[in-house]
Amino acid sequence: MFICVIADYGTGDPAFTEVTQRLLMAFPHAQIHLLSVPAFSTLATGFWIAQLGLNPGPSDRLIYHNCAPRQDDPEARRDNEGEGLTYALLSNGVKVVGVNAGYTLSFIKDYTKELRVVNVSRGGSQFRSRDVFPPAAAAIMNEDFSLLGDSLKSEQILDVPPDRIAWIDGYGNIKTTIGAHTLNLEPQTKIVIRIGDVVSDAVYSDGSFKVSEGTLAFAPGSSGWSKGDSGEPLRFLELFLRGGSAWERFGRPRVNQQVTRIA
């Protein structure tokens, strides 16, 4: 079994090791991969759930995610309560278990065969992804669905915001939530992009490397997946500075910041 743990603990945080130990108690032969997203970034969490879950991979696969900013209720918390646990069965058979918070389920909500609440405690521990959730994930992966509760409808889940930074990769490329199909431009069209207080010229390209060195391209990137039974690809636009870093060009913006085309 391949298990991907997506959480906002921080790169190298021992919390990942603690969760891994608990998961290995239930799945001693599993391969576990750890993916750290920015603190409280439900958008990045949801993006990677979809990118990893909806693309090819091992058939016996679990995505276990925890990004729970506890923003569903502004009042003081009783017994460390947080957002509820959910189970999703994706259209390709991949299982997803994790907290329903913000945008965590937004990217996959239209690609599920099943989307259910998991009836486990919403409190009892500050570290629920270690102390409360692993036994529920183990039961589900072993085809014990007795903990599953009410179904969630697509309209109960937030839509993906259409103009945000979803991720910044190690090369400084800025992956956005802007669908490539939403931009109807001829290649090499000059445009202007704003992120925060920074404005930059860019060139629309149908392929990132079809620009000269030092040029900022706005082009369909490597992220996306097939749309339903049609097999039609969904691609997202990226900002790519050939020979440099788009992230540096725009003053090191954060995930979830708005990306605006102003010309």
C-alpha positions as CSV (number, residue, x, y, z in Angstrom):
1,M,0.0,0.0,0.0
2,F,1.1,3.5,-0.8
3,I,0.1,6.2,1.7
4,C,0.6,9.9,1.1
5,V,0.4,12.0,4.3
6,I,-0.4,15.6,3.4
7,A,-0.3,18.0,6.4
8,D,0.8,21.4,7.5
9,Y,3.1,20.3,10.3
10,G,6.2,21.8,8.7
11,T,9.0,20.3,6.7
12,G,11.0,18.0,9.0
13,D,8.6,18.4,11.9
14,P,8.6,15.3,14.2
15,A,4.8,15.4,14.0
16,F,5.2,13.6,10.6
17,T,7.2,10.8,12.3
18,E,4.6,10.5,15.1
19,V,1.8,10.1,12.6
20,T,3.9,7.7,10.5
21,Q,4.4,5.5,13.5
22,R,0.7,5.3,14.2
23,L,-0.1,4.5,10.5
24,L,2.6,1.8,10.4
25,M,1.0,0.1,13.4
26,A,-2.1,-0.5,11.2
27,F,-0.2,-0.9,7.9
28,P,3.2,-2.3,8.7
29,H,4.2,-3.0,5.1
30,A,3.0,0.4,3.7
31,Q,5.2,2.9,1.9
32,I,4.5,6.3,3.4
33,H,5.4,9.6,1.6
34,L,5.2,12.9,3.5
35,L,4.1,16.2,1.9
36,S,4.3,19.4,3.9
37,V,2.1,22.3,3.0
38,P,2.1,25.8,4.4
39,A,0.5,26.3,7.8
40,F,-3.3,26.4,7.7
41,S,-3.2,26.2,3.8
42,T,-6.3,24.2,3.0
43,L,-6.0,25.4,-0.6
44,A,-2.6,23.8,-1.0
45,T,-3.8,20.7,0.8
46,G,-6.8,20.3,-1.5
47,F,-4.7,21.0,-4.6
48,W,-2.3,18.1,-3.7
49,I,-5.0,15.7,-2.7
50,A,-6.4,16.1,-6.3
51,Q,-3.0,16.2,-8.1
52,L,-1.8,13.0,-6.4
53,G,-5.2,11.2,-6.1
54,L,-6.6,11.8,-9.6
55,N,-3.4,11.0,-11.5
56,P,-1.9,7.6,-12.1
57,G,-0.3,5.8,-9.2
58,P,-0.5,2.5,-7.2
59,S,-4.0,1.0,-7.2
60,D,-3.8,0.4,-3.4
61,R,-3.5,4.0,-2.4
62,L,-4.6,6.1,0.6
63,I,-4.3,9.9,0.8
64,Y,-4.3,10.8,4.5
65,H,-4.6,14.6,5.0
66,N,-4.7,16.9,8.0
67,C,-4.9,20.7,7.7
68,A,-7.3,21.8,10.4
69,P,-7.1,25.5,11.2
70,R,-10.2,25.2,13.4
71,Q,-11.8,28.2,11.6
72,D,-15.3,26.6,11.3
73,D,-16.3,28.1,14.7
74,P,-14.7,31.4,16.0
75,E,-15.8,30.7,19.6
76,A,-13.5,29.1,22.3
77,R,-12.9,25.4,21.7
78,R,-14.2,22.8,24.0
79,D,-11.9,19.7,24.4
80,N,-9.8,20.7,21.4
81,E,-12.7,20.2,19.0
82,G,-12.0,20.8,15.4
83,E,-13.4,20.3,11.9
84,G,-14.8,16.8,11.2
85,L,-13.2,13.8,9.5
86,T,-14.4,12.7,6.1
87,Y,-13.9,9.8,3.7
88,A,-13.9,10.2,-0.1
89,L,-13.7,7.4,-2.7
90,L,-12.4,9.0,-5.9
91,S,-13.7,8.1,-9.3
92,N,-10.5,6.0,-9.9
93,G,-10.8,4.1,-6.7
94,V,-8.3,6.0,-4.6
95,K,-9.4,6.5,-1.0
96,V,-9.0,9.8,0.8
97,V,-9.3,10.3,4.6
98,G,-8.9,13.6,6.3
99,V,-10.4,16.8,7.8
100,N,-13.0,18.8,5.9
101,A,-11.7,22.3,6.4
102,G,-11.7,25.2,4.0
103,Y,-10.7,24.0,0.5
104,T,-9.4,20.6,1.4
105,L,-12.2,18.8,-0.6
106,S,-12.8,21.5,-3.2
107,F,-10.6,20.1,-6.0
108,I,-12.0,16.6,-5.7
109,K,-15.7,17.2,-4.9
110,D,-16.7,16.6,-8.5
111,Y,-14.6,13.5,-8.9
112,T,-15.9,11.3,-6.1
113,K,-18.0,8.1,-6.1
114,E,-18.6,8.6,-2.4
115,L,-18.1,11.4,0.0
116,R,-19.1,10.7,3.6
117,V,-18.6,12.0,7.2
118,V,-16.6,9.7,9.4
119,N,-18.1,9.3,12.8
120,V,-15.1,9.8,15.1
121,S,-14.6,12.2,18.0
122,R,-14.1,15.8,16.9
123,G,-12.2,16.5,20.1
124,G,-10.2,14.7,22.8
125,S,-6.8,15.6,21.6
126,Q,-4.9,18.6,20.2
127,F,-3.2,16.1,17.9
128,R,-6.2,14.3,16.4
129,S,-4.3,13.1,13.3
130,R,-2.1,11.0,15.5
131,D,-4.4,10.0,18.4
132,V,-7.9,9.8,16.9
133,F,-7.8,9.5,13.1
134,P,-5.4,6.6,12.2
135,P,-7.7,3.8,13.6
136,A,-10.6,5.2,11.4
137,A,-8.4,5.2,8.3
138,A,-7.3,1.7,9.1
139,A,-10.9,0.4,9.4
140,I,-11.8,2.1,6.1
141,M,-8.8,0.6,4.2
142,N,-9.8,-2.8,5.6
143,E,-13.3,-2.4,4.1
144,D,-14.9,-1.8,7.5
145,F,-17.3,1.1,6.8
146,S,-19.2,1.0,10.1
147,L,-17.8,4.5,11.0
148,L,-19.2,6.2,7.9
149,G,-22.0,8.6,8.5
150,D,-24.0,11.1,6.4
151,S,-23.1,11.8,2.8
152,L,-21.8,15.2,1.8
153,K,-23.2,16.9,-1.2
154,S,-21.0,18.8,-3.7
155,E,-22.8,22.1,-2.8
156,Q,-21.8,21.7,0.8
157,I,-18.1,22.0,-0.2
158,L,-16.5,25.3,-1.2
159,D,-15.7,25.9,-4.8
160,V,-12.1,26.2,-5.9
161,P,-11.3,29.9,-6.1
162,P,-10.5,30.6,-9.7
163,D,-7.6,33.1,-9.3
164,R,-5.2,32.0,-6.6
165,I,-1.7,30.7,-6.1
166,A,-2.0,27.0,-5.4
167,W,1.7,26.2,-5.0
168,I,5.2,27.5,-5.5
169,D,7.6,24.7,-6.6
170,G,11.3,24.4,-5.9
171,Y,12.2,26.3,-9.1
172,G,10.1,29.3,-8.1
173,N,7.3,28.5,-10.6
174,I,3.9,29.7,-9.4
175,K,1.2,27.2,-9.9
176,T,-2.3,28.8,-10.0
177,T,-5.9,27.7,-9.8
178,I,-6.6,29.4,-13.1
179,G,-7.8,26.9,-15.6
180,A,-5.9,26.9,-18.9
181,H,-9.2,26.7,-20.8
182,T,-10.3,30.0,-19.4
183,L,-7.7,32.0,-21.3
184,N,-8.3,32.3,-25.0
185,L,-5.1,34.0,-26.3
186,E,-2.7,33.5,-29.2
187,P,0.7,32.3,-28.1
188,Q,3.3,35.1,-27.6
189,T,0.5,37.6,-26.6
190,K,1.9,40.1,-24.1
191,I,0.0,40.4,-20.9
192,V,0.4,42.1,-17.4
193,I,0.0,40.2,-14.2
194,R,-0.4,41.5,-10.7
195,I,0.2,39.5,-7.5
196,G,0.0,41.6,-4.3
197,D,1.7,44.9,-4.9
198,V,3.9,43.6,-7.7
199,V,3.1,44.0,-11.4
200,S,5.0,42.4,-14.1
201,D,4.9,42.0,-17.9
202,A,4.5,38.4,-19.1
203,V,4.0,36.5,-22.3
204,Y,1.3,33.9,-22.8
205,S,2.8,30.7,-24.1
206,D,1.3,27.3,-25.0
207,G,4.5,25.7,-23.5
208,S,6.7,27.1,-20.8
209,F,10.0,26.6,-22.7
210,K,8.8,28.3,-25.8
211,V,10.0,31.6,-24.5
212,S,13.5,33.2,-24.4
213,E,15.8,33.3,-21.4
214,G,14.7,35.9,-18.8
215,T,11.1,36.0,-20.1
216,L,8.2,35.5,-17.7
217,A,5.7,33.1,-19.2
218,F,2.1,32.5,-18.3
219,A,1.4,29.0,-19.7
220,P,-0.3,25.7,-19.0
221,G,1.8,23.9,-16.5
222,S,2.4,20.4,-15.4
223,S,-0.5,20.3,-13.0
224,G,-4.0,19.0,-13.7
225,W,-5.9,15.8,-14.3
226,S,-8.5,14.2,-16.6
227,K,-12.1,15.6,-16.4
228,G,-14.5,12.8,-15.7
229,D,-15.3,10.0,-18.2
230,S,-14.5,12.2,-21.2
231,G,-10.8,12.0,-20.5
232,E,-10.5,15.7,-21.4
233,P,-7.5,17.1,-19.6
234,L,-7.9,19.9,-17.0
235,R,-4.7,22.0,-16.9
236,F,-3.8,24.9,-14.7
237,L,-1.8,28.0,-15.7
238,E,1.7,28.6,-14.2
239,L,3.9,31.6,-14.0
240,F,7.4,30.6,-15.1
241,L,10.5,32.8,-15.4
242,R,12.9,31.0,-17.7
243,G,16.4,31.1,-16.1
244,G,15.1,32.6,-12.9
245,S,12.3,32.5,-10.3
246,A,8.8,33.8,-10.8
247,W,8.3,33.7,-7.1
248,E,11.3,36.1,-6.6
249,R,10.0,38.3,-9.4
250,F,6.7,38.8,-7.6
251,G,8.3,39.5,-4.2
252,R,7.9,36.0,-2.8
253,P,4.1,35.8,-2.6
254,R,2.3,33.2,-0.4
255,V,0.0,30.4,-1.4
256,N,-3.6,31.6,-1.7
257,Q,-2.7,35.1,-2.8
258,Q,-4.7,36.4,-5.7
259,V,-3.3,36.4,-9.2
260,T,-4.8,39.1,-11.5
261,R,-4.4,39.7,-15.2
262,I,-4.7,43.5,-15.6
263,A,-3.9,43.8,-19.3
